[in-house]
Amino acid sequence: MVQSDFETIRSVEIACSVIETLQELDGGGITEISNRTGHSKSTIYNHLQTLEENQLAAKEGDQYRLSVRFLDVASHVRNQSGNYDVIRDELDKAAKETGEVVQFGVEEHEKVGYLYKAQGNRAVQTISSVGTYQPMHSTALGKALLAEFSNKRVHEILDRQGMEQRTENTITGREELFEELADIRDRGYAIDDQENIRGLRCISTPVGGDDTILGAVSVSGPSSRFNQDRLHEELPKLMKNTANVIELNSKYS
């Protein structure tokens, strides 16, 4: 975990761990949450009562779960993009055309945050899901975004996040990564060649706005289906077209 240069508030940290545990367990009782988080039952009880009082948790018998209030929060975050409907429609269209997993990601907390995920009829399971994060250096989405940043900013991100080796193909050296980013700028798309998940390849292109980067779109699938022609011709063209539609709608909406 990256060390912060400020003191965190202990009670807020505990509340966050309770919320995360409720999500992981799909609800639970005081004892179960206490055992999972390592905090006393009295501490967990007080935090659950506070979350319930603020309508962030709901109680059914002796079990607690996250409340529907989180749907409102999620909807608000989703709509902050300003062009969510366009992103959803274009990614659904691309997923239907390719049969694969198509995603939209943004840079957040110096990682790739997943805003939307569409699955075609041949889509395989991936570790990413809406609302989760993945590293930037080992994902096509992340590298597509990094290629839009200055070298200084890329170095700052790597200083804080490191370059974890996810598979034997993961780029773990800065010199090699910067060479890869230069290639991405030249060809206009990024490739994850089994660098984040073994057996999975991914192609991504950035989505730009007025002097800003809105995010990036990607398509992922098994390496057996992502041959060289598809990897460098068909899919990059489709992702660039998808990004272009989102860009135009963002500009004139």
C-alpha positions in Angstrom: 0.0 0.0 0.0 1.2 3.5 -0.9 2.1 5.5 2.2 0.3 8.9 2.6 2.0 12.0 3.9 -0.9 12.7 6.2 -2.5 11.0 9.2 -5.7 9.0 8.5 -8.7 9.2 10.8 -9.0 5.8 12.5 -12.8 5.8 12.9 -13.2 6.5 9.1 -10.8 3.7 8.3 -12.8 1.3 10.4 -16.1 2.5 8.8 -14.5 1.9 5.3 -13.4 -1.6 6.3 -16.9 -2.4 7.6 -18.5 -1.2 4.3 -15.9 -3.3 2.3 -16.6 -6.3 4.4 -20.4 -6.0 4.0 -19.8 -5.9 0.3 -17.4 -8.9 0.3 -19.7 -11.0 2.5 -22.9 -9.9 0.8 -24.1 -8.9 4.3 -23.3 -10.3 7.7 -23.6 -10.2 11.5 -21.6 -8.4 14.1 -19.5 -11.5 15.1 -18.7 -12.3 11.4 -17.7 -8.8 10.6 -15.6 -8.5 13.8 -13.8 -11.7 12.9 -13.1 -10.6 9.4 -11.9 -7.1 10.2 -10.1 -7.9 13.5 -12.0 -5.2 15.4 -13.9 -5.8 18.6 -17.7 -6.6 18.5 -18.5 -3.4 20.4 -16.5 -1.3 17.8 -18.3 -3.1 14.9 -21.6 -2.6 16.6 -21.1 1.1 17.0 -20.0 1.6 13.4 -22.9 -0.5 12.1 -25.4 1.5 14.1 -23.9 4.7 12.8 -24.0 3.5 9.2 -27.6 2.4 9.7 -28.5 5.8 11.3 -27.1 7.5 8.2 -28.9 5.1 5.9 -25.8 3.5 4.5 -26.5 0.1 6.0 -29.8 -1.7 6.6 -30.6 -4.3 9.3 -32.7 -7.4 8.8 -32.9 -9.4 12.0 -29.3 -9.7 13.3 -27.8 -9.3 9.8 -26.6 -6.1 8.2 -26.2 -5.3 4.5 -25.4 -2.2 2.4 -28.4 -0.1 1.8 -30.0 1.1 -1.5 -28.4 4.5 -0.7 -25.3 3.2 -2.4 -27.2 2.9 -5.7 -27.8 6.7 -5.6 -24.1 7.2 -4.9 -23.1 4.9 -7.8 -25.5 6.6 -10.1 -24.1 10.0 -9.2 -20.5 8.8 -9.8 -21.5 7.3 -13.1 -23.2 10.4 -14.3 -20.3 12.6 -13.5 -18.7 11.5 -16.8 -21.4 13.6 -18.5 -21.6 11.2 -21.5 -22.3 7.9 -19.8 -25.2 7.1 -22.1 -23.0 7.4 -25.1 -20.3 5.3 -23.5 -22.8 2.6 -22.6 -24.4 2.5 -26.0 -21.1 2.5 -28.0 -19.5 -0.2 -25.8 -22.6 -2.4 -26.0 -22.5 -2.0 -29.8 -18.8 -2.9 -29.9 -19.3 -5.9 -27.6 -22.1 -7.2 -29.8 -20.0 -6.8 -32.9 -16.9 -8.5 -31.5 -18.5 -10.9 -29.1 -15.8 -10.0 -26.6 -15.4 -7.9 -23.4 -15.4 -4.1 -24.0 -14.6 -1.7 -21.3 -14.2 2.0 -20.5 -11.7 3.1 -17.9 -10.4 6.3 -16.4 -7.3 7.2 -14.4 -8.2 7.5 -10.8 -5.9 7.2 -7.8 -3.1 6.6 -10.3 -4.8 3.3 -11.4 -7.3 2.3 -14.0 -10.8 2.7 -12.7 -13.5 0.8 -14.6 -16.6 2.9 -15.4 -18.5 0.5 -17.8 -18.1 -3.1 -19.0 -20.0 -4.7 -21.8 -19.9 -8.4 -22.6 -20.5 -10.0 -26.0 -21.8 -13.6 -26.6 -18.2 -15.1 -26.5 -16.9 -13.0 -23.6 -14.6 -14.6 -21.1 -14.4 -13.8 -17.4 -11.9 -11.1 -16.5 -10.8 -9.9 -13.1 -12.0 -6.3 -13.8 -15.4 -5.1 -12.9 -17.2 -1.8 -12.7 -16.0 0.2 -9.7 -12.7 -1.7 -9.3 -9.1 -0.7 -10.1 -6.2 -2.3 -11.9 -2.6 -1.2 -12.4 -1.8 1.1 -15.3 1.6 -0.4 -16.4 0.2 -3.9 -17.0 -3.1 -3.1 -18.7 -3.9 -1.8 -22.2 -6.3 0.7 -20.8 -3.6 2.0 -18.4 -0.9 2.2 -21.0 -3.2 4.0 -23.4 -3.8 6.6 -20.7 -0.1 6.8 -19.6 0.8 7.4 -23.3 -1.2 10.6 -23.1 0.6 11.9 -20.0 3.9 13.7 -19.7 7.0 11.7 -18.9 7.2 13.6 -15.6 3.7 12.5 -14.6 4.4 8.9 -15.6 7.5 8.8 -13.4 5.5 10.2 -10.5 2.9 7.5 -10.9 5.5 4.8 -11.1 7.3 6.2 -8.1 4.2 5.8 -6.0 2.6 2.7 -7.5 5.6 0.7 -8.5 5.6 -1.9 -11.4 4.2 -5.1 -10.0 4.9 -8.2 -12.1 1.5 -9.7 -12.8 2.6 -12.3 -15.3 5.9 -13.4 -17.0 5.0 -10.9 -19.7 4.5 -7.8 -17.5 6.8 -4.9 -18.3 8.7 -4.1 -15.0 11.4 -1.8 -16.2 10.9 1.9 -16.8 13.0 2.1 -19.9 11.1 -0.7 -21.6 7.8 0.9 -20.6 8.7 4.3 -22.0 9.7 2.7 -25.2 6.3 1.0 -25.3 4.5 4.3 -24.6 6.4 5.9 -27.5 5.2 3.1 -29.8 1.6 3.6 -28.5 1.7 7.3 -29.4 2.9 6.4 -32.9 0.4 3.7 -33.7 -2.5 5.1 -31.7 -3.4 2.1 -29.6 -2.0 0.1 -26.7 -1.7 -3.7 -26.3 -1.7 -5.9 -23.2 -0.2 -9.2 -24.5 -1.0 -11.4 -21.5 0.7 -8.8 -19.2 -2.1 -8.6 -16.6 -3.7 -12.0 -17.0 -2.2 -15.1 -18.6 -4.0 -16.1 -21.7 -5.8 -12.7 -22.2 -5.0 -10.1 -24.7 -6.4 -6.5 -24.8 -6.3 -3.6 -27.2 -7.1 0.0 -26.0 -7.3 3.5 -27.5 -7.6 6.8 -25.5 -10.7 8.9 -25.6 -10.0 12.6 -25.7 -12.0 15.7 -25.1 -11.3 19.4 -25.3 -7.7 19.5 -24.1 -8.3 16.7 -21.7 -8.4 12.9 -21.6 -11.8 11.5 -20.9 -10.6 7.9 -20.5 -9.9 4.9 -22.7 -11.8 2.1 -24.4 -10.6 -1.5 -24.7 -11.6 -4.9 -26.0 -10.3 -8.1 -24.3 -10.3 -11.7 -25.2 -8.4 -15.0 -25.2 -5.1 -15.0 -26.9 -6.2 -17.8 -29.2 -8.9 -15.5 -30.8 -6.7 -12.4 -30.8 -4.3 -13.3 -33.6 -2.0 -10.8 -35.3 -4.4 -9.6 -37.9 -7.2 -9.1 -35.4 -4.7 -7.6 -32.9 -3.3 -5.0 -35.2 -6.0 -4.4 -37.8 -9.6 -5.2 -37.0 -9.8 -4.4 -33.3 -7.7 -1.2 -33.2 -9.8 0.2 -36.0 -13.0 -0.7 -34.1 -11.7 0.8 -30.8 -10.6 4.0 -32.6 -14.1 4.4 -34.2 -15.7 3.8 -30.8 -13.5 6.4 -29.2 -14.2 8.8 -31.9 -18.0 8.6 -31.5 -17.7 9.2 -27.8 -15.3 12.1 -28.4 -17.7 13.8 -30.9 -20.7 13.3 -28.6 -18.8 14.7 -25.7 -17.7 17.7 -27.7 -21.1 18.7 -29.0 -23.4 17.5 -26.2 
